[in-house]
């Protein structure tokens, strides 16, 4: 049980980074093309989600579901969670602030650069490259496609439906409302992703 909790702690930390990638790319596309509702946003979300999933796959293999000789302790994973969570949360907050202030797409490109630099420091500081990555299964690519497709469908469908049929609430502008809806859709797909990755992809 402790190993599962430690694994989930790492997953949550990397989840912040994945969400940061998703939000930064989505907003960069929305502000570049000038669409904030409906089908175009669903297409932008599909692109940002696929980029975030590719990012997620790499970090999940080398960190979240890495091979360990001994059971993981919860405490040993907290510093990694704090670093990844703080970096990801910072970029997410800056993305939401940018949506509220309606900054240009260049602003979000800058957030992506910040995220990449932060992850390079993370990789070096915690010596991620020395981890033994999770082993591959023969059906891994097939499962990866299926899991990604289902997660993408959940994420994009919620975003399209809610932004199309529910107008901005609480006095939010449309771009900020779309970001909040995106956060909700990401939370729903996060539960699916962890369960499917653990059971189908990164089996011990």
C-alpha positions in Angstrom: 0.0 0.0 0.0 2.8 2.4 0.9 4.4 1.8 -2.6 1.1 2.5 -4.3 0.7 5.8 -2.3 4.3 6.8 -3.1 3.6 6.0 -6.8 0.5 8.1 -6.8 2.4 11.0 -5.1 4.9 10.9 -8.0 2.0 10.7 -10.5 0.3 13.8 -9.0 3.6 15.8 -9.1 4.1 14.9 -12.8 0.4 15.5 -13.3 1.0 19.2 -12.5 3.7 19.4 -15.1 1.6 17.6 -17.7 -1.3 20.0 -16.9 1.0 23.0 -17.3 2.1 21.8 -20.7 -1.6 21.3 -21.7 -2.7 24.7 -20.5 0.3 26.6 -22.0 -0.2 25.0 -25.4 -4.0 25.3 -25.4 -3.8 29.0 -24.5 -1.0 29.7 -27.0 -3.3 28.2 -29.8 -6.4 30.0 -28.6 -4.8 33.4 -28.4 -2.9 32.9 -31.7 -6.0 31.9 -33.7 -8.6 33.9 -31.6 -11.1 31.1 -30.9 -12.2 30.4 -27.3 -15.4 28.3 -27.6 -16.8 25.2 -29.3 -15.3 23.0 -31.9 -12.1 25.0 -32.6 -11.2 24.9 -28.9 -11.9 21.1 -28.9 -9.3 20.8 -31.7 -6.8 23.0 -29.9 -7.4 20.9 -26.8 -6.8 17.7 -28.8 -3.4 19.1 -29.9 -2.4 20.3 -26.4 -3.6 17.1 -24.8 -1.6 14.9 -27.2 1.6 16.9 -26.5 0.9 16.7 -22.8 0.3 12.9 -23.1 3.6 12.4 -24.9 5.3 14.4 -22.2 3.4 12.3 -19.6 4.5 9.0 -21.1 8.2 9.9 -20.9 8.0 11.0 -17.2 5.7 8.1 -16.2 8.2 5.6 -17.6 11.3 7.1 -16.0 9.9 8.4 -12.7 6.3 7.5 -11.7 6.3 3.8 -12.7 10.1 3.2 -12.5 11.5 -0.1 -11.4 12.5 -0.1 -7.8 14.6 -2.8 -6.0 12.9 -1.9 -2.7 9.4 -0.7 -1.8 9.1 3.1 -2.1 8.6 5.1 1.0 6.1 8.0 1.0 8.5 10.5 2.5 11.3 9.9 -0.1 8.9 11.0 -2.8 7.6 14.2 -1.2 10.6 16.4 -2.3 10.0 15.3 -5.9 6.3 16.0 -5.6 6.9 19.4 -4.1 9.3 20.5 -6.8 7.2 19.1 -9.7 4.0 20.3 -8.2 5.3 23.8 -7.5 6.8 24.2 -11.0 3.6 22.9 -12.6 1.3 24.9 -10.4 3.3 28.1 -11.1 2.9 27.7 -14.8 -0.8 26.8 -14.6 -1.5 29.9 -12.4 0.5 32.1 -14.8 -1.5 30.6 -17.7 -4.8 31.4 -15.9 -3.6 34.9 -15.1 -2.7 35.4 -18.7 -6.1 34.2 -19.8 -7.8 36.7 -17.4 -5.6 39.5 -18.7 -5.8 38.2 -22.3 -2.1 38.2 -23.0 -0.7 37.3 -26.5 0.4 33.8 -27.6 4.0 34.9 -27.1 3.4 35.0 -23.4 2.4 31.3 -23.4 5.5 30.4 -25.5 7.5 32.0 -22.7 5.7 29.8 -20.2 6.7 26.7 -22.1 10.3 27.8 -22.2 10.2 28.3 -18.4 8.7 24.9 -18.0 11.4 23.2 -20.1 14.2 24.9 -18.1 12.5 23.9 -14.8 12.2 20.3 -15.9 15.8 20.1 -17.0 16.8 21.3 -13.5 14.4 18.7 -12.0 15.9 15.9 -14.1 19.5 16.9 -13.0 18.7 17.6 -9.3 16.9 14.3 -8.7 19.1 12.2 -11.1 16.1 10.9 -13.0 18.3 9.5 -15.7 19.7 7.0 -13.2 16.3 5.4 -12.6 15.5 2.0 -14.3 12.5 2.8 -16.5 9.4 0.7 -16.3 9.6 -2.4 -18.5 7.7 -2.5 -21.8 5.0 -5.0 -22.7 4.5 -6.4 -26.1 1.0 -4.8 -26.3 2.2 -1.4 -25.0 1.8 0.7 -28.1 -1.7 -0.6 -28.6 -2.7 0.1 -25.1 -1.0 3.5 -25.2 -3.1 4.5 -28.3 -6.3 3.2 -26.7 -5.7 5.0 -23.3 -4.7 8.2 -25.1 -7.8 8.1 -27.4 -10.2 7.6 -24.4 -8.5 10.3 -22.3 -8.5 12.6 -25.3 -12.2 11.9 -25.9 -13.1 12.6 -22.2 -11.0 15.8 -22.1 -12.0 17.3 -25.4 -15.7 16.4 -25.2 -16.2 18.0 -21.8 -14.4 21.1 -23.0 -16.4 21.4 -26.2 -19.8 20.7 -24.5 -19.4 23.0 -21.5 -17.9 25.9 -23.4 -20.6 25.6 -26.1 -23.6 25.3 -23.9 -22.6 26.9 -20.6 -21.8 30.6 -20.8 -19.1 32.1 -18.5 -20.1 32.1 -14.9 -19.2 34.2 -11.8 -18.3 37.2 -14.0 -15.3 35.5 -15.7 -14.4 36.4 -19.3 -14.6 33.6 -21.9 -10.9 32.8 -22.1 -10.7 32.4 -18.3 -13.9 30.4 -18.2 -12.5 28.1 -20.9 -9.4 27.5 -18.7 -11.5 26.6 -15.7 -13.5 24.2 -17.7 -10.2 22.7 -19.0 -9.1 22.2 -15.4 -12.3 20.3 -14.7 -11.9 18.1 -17.8 -8.2 17.5 -16.9 -9.2 16.4 -13.4 -11.7 13.9 -14.8 -9.3 12.4 -17.3 -6.5 12.2 -14.6 -8.2 9.5 -12.7 -8.7 7.5 -15.9 -5.1 7.9 -16.9 -3.5 6.8 -13.6 -5.7 3.7 -13.4 -5.1 2.7 -17.1 -1.4 3.4 -17.0 -0.9 1.3 -13.9 -3.0 -1.7 -15.0 -2.2 -1.8 -18.7 1.1 0.0 -19.4 3.5 0.1 -16.5 2.9 -3.2 -14.8 5.6 -4.3 -12.3 
